[in-house]
Amino acid sequence: MRRVLTLLAAASVLSACASTGGERTSTGPTPPTETPAVDFALAPAAFSDIPDWTTVDLAPALLAFRRACDGRRQRDPSAALPGGGRYGGTVADWAPACTAAQSVAPGGERAFFEANFIPNVVRGGGEARLTAYYEPIIEARRYPDPIYSAPLVRKPGDMVTVDIGAFAEAYDNEALRGAPRTLTGQLNGAQVRPYPKREELNPSQDQAFAWAHPVDVYNLQIQGSGRISFPDGTQARAAFAAQNGYRWRSALGALRDSGQLQGGATWSNFRAWSDQNGAAATRQALNADPSYVFFQEERIDDPSAGPRGAANVPLTPLGSIAVDPAYHPFGAVVFVDGEYDGQPFRRLLVAQDTGGAIRRGPLRGDVFFGSGPEAGRGAERMNAPARWWTLVPRGAPIS
């Protein structure tokens, strides 16, 4: 009991500096905050209301939907969809569509979605914007050298997560309900303290499983995961393991605002600046961001699949989207109508991830573009407002 009270006492300290934690930090232009309370509603629509519905490629969405069904196969049928959300019903409500999805032949995707779902237009406040993210592929080494000098660090053994929401419900405590749902801290004897900021961390060599260029490691920390490629041609995945609890602040943006980064806050510009100014200056620039992500090494079983998102299923290039789970449950099927490179961007996507900068309302999304440098260049160019629809299984409640 004394340990529990110590954890609760630490909550007020941690809440001043911690984000929601435990999730990928988005590439979006705004730092993460708690989800604001905004208006939200679904209104019935028809497939004919969705622009380009008859011509959009739906194959990636069907693959992502099948993966979502596989991910909740062991979930209680009476349980709500994972992640939360404000609609969607139970796992059982989605079971008929999941069963039907397994036998859809190529070319039959549109007929499948029309037969099993009803579209609803999404209305709400908050930030109405689409951005994109990707899985980097970076060169790495097993041991450090002057170029590959930044470690990919495993989750520390002294890191703990405090579920404030659980204590709020257990104690019926309104003050705790006003705190962030979860907090990340450092176990120090019988006390929990805020975990060190980036500039205060000095991981030892035995805490790292690989080493890479400092800018590449920071890119992985922003994206949340990535593939690491070794000189012998083998690859592994550096998957998200934990985050130190601090709100993300863009080190690229800080360097740009200081006037040192010419040509815009892009990864190529940051890499060139780093190579010109050296390791010490790069570390100082990165310290503008107190957030720090820890990784775990994983084998890549399916090279065509992306990393696992917050829904714990592999992401599908141009088939998965990160959403605000306060409004959309994981597994929701959404259609977005936005803009990309001056052309319409219209896609059917499955909600399978989230991120600090995405928790800003029901019309904020981050599209997964895939793996590698081409996907990265494409993701950097995605930033536009969008309209949203969500497809709810026939017979499932919309509230």
Secondary structure as GFF3:
##gff-version 3
##sequence-region A 1 399
A	DSSP	alpha_helix	2	14	.	.	.	ID=ss1
A	DSSP	beta_strand	40	44	.	.	.	ID=ss2
A	DSSP	three_ten_helix	47	49	.	.	.	ID=ss3
A	DSSP	alpha_helix	59	71	.	.	.	ID=ss4
A	DSSP	alpha_helix	91	101	.	.	.	ID=ss5
A	DSSP	alpha_helix	109	116	.	.	.	ID=ss6
A	DSSP	beta_strand	117	124	.	.	.	ID=ss7
A	DSSP	beta_strand	129	135	.	.	.	ID=ss8
A	DSSP	beta_strand	137	141	.	.	.	ID=ss9
A	DSSP	beta_strand	150	153	.	.	.	ID=ss10
A	DSSP	beta_strand	159	163	.	.	.	ID=ss11
A	DSSP	alpha_helix	164	171	.	.	.	ID=ss12
A	DSSP	alpha_helix	174	177	.	.	.	ID=ss13
A	DSSP	beta_strand	182	188	.	.	.	ID=ss14
A	DSSP	beta_strand	191	194	.	.	.	ID=ss15
A	DSSP	three_ten_helix	198	200	.	.	.	ID=ss16
A	DSSP	three_ten_helix	205	207	.	.	.	ID=ss17
A	DSSP	beta_strand	208	212	.	.	.	ID=ss18
A	DSSP	alpha_helix	214	223	.	.	.	ID=ss19
A	DSSP	beta_strand	226	229	.	.	.	ID=ss20
A	DSSP	beta_strand	235	243	.	.	.	ID=ss21
A	DSSP	alpha_helix	251	257	.	.	.	ID=ss22
A	DSSP	alpha_helix	267	277	.	.	.	ID=ss23
A	DSSP	alpha_helix	279	286	.	.	.	ID=ss24
A	DSSP	beta_strand	293	298	.	.	.	ID=ss25
A	DSSP	beta_strand	320	322	.	.	.	ID=ss26
A	DSSP	beta_strand	333	340	.	.	.	ID=ss27
A	DSSP	beta_strand	343	353	.	.	.	ID=ss28
A	DSSP	three_ten_helix	356	358	.	.	.	ID=ss29
A	DSSP	beta_strand	364	371	.	.	.	ID=ss30
A	DSSP	alpha_helix	373	380	.	.	.	ID=ss31
A	DSSP	beta_strand	383	384	.	.	.	ID=ss32
A	DSSP	beta_strand	387	393	.	.	.	ID=ss33
###
